[in-house]
Amino acid sequence: MARSSSSAETSGRLAGKVAVITGAAGGIGRATAELFANEGAAVCCVDLNEELGKQIVQGISNSGGRAMFVATDVSRTADCLNVIEQVKRGFGALHILFNNAGIIRRAAVPDLSEADWDRVIAINVKSVFLLSKFAIPLIKQSGGGTIVNTASGWGLAGGPSAAAYCASKGAVVLMTKALAIDHANDNIRVNCICPGDTDTAMLRHEAEQLGEPAAEFLKASAQRPLGRVGKPEEIAKAVLYLASDAASFVTGTSLVVDGGGLAGCV
């Protein structure tokens, strides 16, 4: 599954590398796990959804790749530490960390519960801190590498009824810059992607939260210069660029991948 789907486009750009990908059971995470495996990386897939996570790992293995799954709540310190320990035991090194796990709660501040605020910040921000904290020493021991974080277009510009999400993704953008400054001397590049609306289960879940029909919500989401929402595979290619040697002089940047959605913003 993983290799045959896009083998014509692959060139071993991540051969010999080991990658950790959070939120790997679906959407952007799954597309990235499969693309990284196609490009030669050994992949540790991290997610709460054990059934889907194991399916992805099995597909990668069946296609000749190397992969493992670690069931993880990325907001928990012990779980995040366990991921890095499992990777060190299973693969012996780590070169790429893709902090991709994320959730959204669509509500303005007066309508947002404290529990939802805490959960969004824990999954979207605290997880980046925890996994980076535990991964950086192993990446250094492995000779250096890259960290890519998933922020959002709404980490650069505000959006309606999404206060917690915007706050969390704005934090990811600036944490990315701080990490890039702190760890350049460790031969670790740190960047983030800022996707626009992408055709994933999370986008449809937004429609449910807002009480809107999914078809209408997706139609509205496509109102951008390229006239459509993104595909997970398109976002994965941007992650591959940042994780590969093609971006060897790129660190501390926020790569917008949104079909032109922010093109008219100052």
C-alpha positions in Angstrom: 0.0 0.0 0.0 2.6 2.5 1.1 5.1 2.0 -1.7 2.9 1.1 -4.6 0.6 4.1 -4.3 3.3 6.6 -5.3 6.4 4.7 -6.1 6.9 6.5 -9.4 7.4 9.7 -7.5 9.8 8.5 -4.9 13.6 8.7 -4.9 14.8 7.5 -1.5 15.2 11.0 -0.2 14.9 9.8 3.4 16.9 6.6 3.0 18.5 5.6 6.3 16.5 8.0 8.3 14.2 7.3 11.3 11.0 9.4 11.8 8.4 9.8 14.5 5.0 11.0 13.3 2.2 11.9 15.7 -1.4 11.9 14.7 -0.4 9.2 12.2 -3.7 7.3 12.1 -5.4 9.5 9.6 -5.3 12.6 7.4 -2.0 14.4 7.1 -0.3 12.1 9.5 -1.2 9.0 7.6 -0.3 10.5 4.3 3.1 11.6 5.7 3.8 8.2 7.2 3.2 6.5 3.9 5.2 9.0 2.0 8.2 8.9 4.4 8.2 5.1 4.2 8.1 5.3 0.4 11.1 7.6 0.6 13.1 5.1 2.6 12.5 6.2 6.2 11.8 3.8 9.1 8.6 5.3 10.6 7.2 5.3 14.2 3.5 6.0 13.9 2.1 7.6 17.0 -1.6 7.9 17.7 -4.4 7.1 20.2 -6.2 5.1 17.6 -4.6 1.7 17.9 -6.6 -0.1 15.3 -6.0 2.4 12.5 -2.4 3.0 13.6 -1.6 -0.7 13.3 -3.3 -0.9 9.9 -1.0 1.8 8.6 2.1 0.0 10.0 1.0 -3.3 8.5 0.5 -1.6 5.1 4.0 -0.1 5.2 5.5 -3.4 6.3 3.7 -5.3 3.6 5.2 -2.9 1.0 8.7 -3.6 2.3 9.1 -0.6 4.6 10.0 -0.5 8.3 7.4 0.8 10.7 6.2 0.5 14.3 3.2 1.8 16.2 3.1 3.2 19.6 -0.3 4.0 21.2 0.1 7.4 22.8 -1.7 10.2 24.5 0.6 13.0 23.3 -0.5 15.2 26.2 1.0 12.8 28.8 4.7 13.1 29.8 5.1 9.3 30.3 3.6 8.5 27.0 5.8 10.9 25.1 8.9 9.6 26.8 7.9 6.1 26.0 7.7 6.9 22.3 11.3 8.0 22.2 12.4 5.0 24.3 10.6 2.6 21.9 12.2 4.3 18.9 15.7 4.1 20.4 15.1 0.4 21.2 13.5 -0.5 17.9 15.4 1.7 15.4 18.5 2.8 17.3 18.3 6.4 16.2 16.0 9.4 15.4 16.4 12.0 12.7 13.0 13.4 12.0 10.2 14.4 14.4 6.9 15.4 12.9 4.7 16.9 15.6 1.4 16.7 13.8 -1.2 15.6 16.4 -4.0 18.2 16.8 -7.6 18.8 17.6 -10.0 21.7 17.1 -12.9 23.1 19.1 -15.0 25.6 17.3 -16.2 28.2 19.8 -15.7 31.8 20.7 -14.3 32.4 24.2 -17.6 33.0 26.1 -18.9 29.7 24.7 -15.7 27.6 25.2 -15.5 25.4 28.2 -12.3 25.4 30.3 -12.0 21.7 29.7 -12.0 22.2 25.9 -9.5 25.0 26.2 -7.2 22.8 28.3 -7.5 19.9 25.9 -6.7 21.9 22.8 -3.7 23.5 24.4 -2.5 20.1 25.7 -2.8 18.3 22.4 -1.7 21.1 20.1 1.0 22.8 22.2 2.1 20.7 25.2 2.7 17.7 22.9 5.1 19.7 20.8 7.0 20.7 23.9 7.1 17.1 25.4 8.0 15.2 22.3 10.7 17.8 21.3 12.1 17.7 24.8 12.6 14.0 24.7 13.4 13.7 21.0 16.1 16.3 20.8 18.8 14.4 22.8 18.3 11.4 20.6 18.4 13.4 17.4 21.6 15.0 18.6 23.1 11.5 19.3 22.0 10.5 15.8 24.1 13.3 14.2 21.3 15.9 13.9 18.1 16.1 11.9 14.8 18.0 11.7 11.7 18.8 13.6 8.5 19.8 11.6 5.5 21.0 13.5 2.0 21.3 12.3 0.7 24.8 12.9 -2.1 26.3 10.7 -3.0 29.3 8.6 -5.0 30.2 11.7 -1.7 30.4 13.6 -0.8 33.4 11.4 -4.2 35.0 11.0 -7.3 34.7 13.2 -10.4 32.8 12.4 -14.0 32.9 13.6 -15.2 30.8 16.5 -11.8 29.2 17.0 -10.1 31.1 19.8 -8.4 28.1 21.4 -7.3 26.6 18.1 -5.9 30.0 16.9 -4.1 30.5 20.2 -2.6 27.0 20.1 -1.4 27.2 16.5 0.1 30.7 17.1 2.0 29.2 19.9 3.3 26.5 17.7 4.6 29.0 15.2 6.6 30.9 17.8 7.8 27.7 19.5 9.1 26.6 16.2 11.2 29.8 15.9 12.5 29.5 19.4 13.5 25.8 18.9 15.2 26.7 15.6 17.3 29.3 17.4 18.2 27.1 20.4 19.2 24.0 18.4 20.8 25.2 15.2 24.2 24.5 16.8 23.0 20.9 17.4 22.5 20.5 13.7 18.7 20.4 14.2 16.5 22.4 11.8 13.0 23.2 13.1 10.2 24.4 10.9 6.4 24.3 10.8 3.8 23.9 8.1 0.7 26.1 8.1 -1.9 24.2 6.1 -5.2 25.6 5.0 -8.4 23.6 5.0 -7.6 20.0 4.1 -9.9 17.2 3.2 -9.6 15.2 6.5 -12.0 13.8 9.1 -11.1 16.8 11.3 -12.4 19.2 8.7 -15.7 17.3 8.6 -15.8 17.3 12.4 -15.6 21.1 12.3 -18.8 21.1 10.3 -20.5 19.0 13.0 -19.3 21.3 15.8 -20.8 24.3 14.0 -24.0 22.4 13.1 -23.4 22.9 9.4 -24.0 20.3 6.6 -20.6 18.8 5.6 -21.1 19.5 1.9 -21.9 23.1 2.5 -19.0 23.5 4.9 -16.5 22.0 2.4 -17.9 24.2 -0.4 -17.3 27.3 1.8 -13.8 26.0 2.7 -12.9 25.9 -1.0 -13.3 29.6 -1.4 -9.6 30.5 -2.0 -7.6 31.3 -5.1 -7.0 27.7 -6.1 -10.8 27.0 -5.6 -10.5 23.8 -3.5 -9.5 22.4 -0.2 -6.1 20.6 0.0 -5.4 16.9 -0.1 -3.5 15.2 2.8 -1.0 14.0 0.2 -0.2 17.6 -0.8 0.5 18.6 2.7 2.7 15.5 3.2 4.9 16.6 0.3 5.5 19.9 2.0 6.5 18.1 5.2 8.8 15.9 3.1 10.5 19.0 1.7 11.2 20.4 5.2 12.4 17.1 6.5 14.7 16.4 3.6 18.1 17.7 2.5 16.3 19.8 -0.1 15.6 22.3 2.8 19.1 22.1 4.3 19.3 25.9 4.7 15.8 26.3 5.9 15.0 26.7 9.7 12.7 28.7 11.8 10.2 29.2 9.0 6.4 28.8 8.6 5.6 27.2 5.3 2.0 28.1 4.3 0.3 25.4 2.2 -3.2 26.7 1.8 -4.1 27.1 -1.9 -3.7 30.9 -1.6 -6.1 31.3 1.3 -3.8 33.8 3.1 -2.5 35.4 0.0 -4.6 38.5 0.5 -3.7 39.0 4.1 -1.2 41.6 5.3 
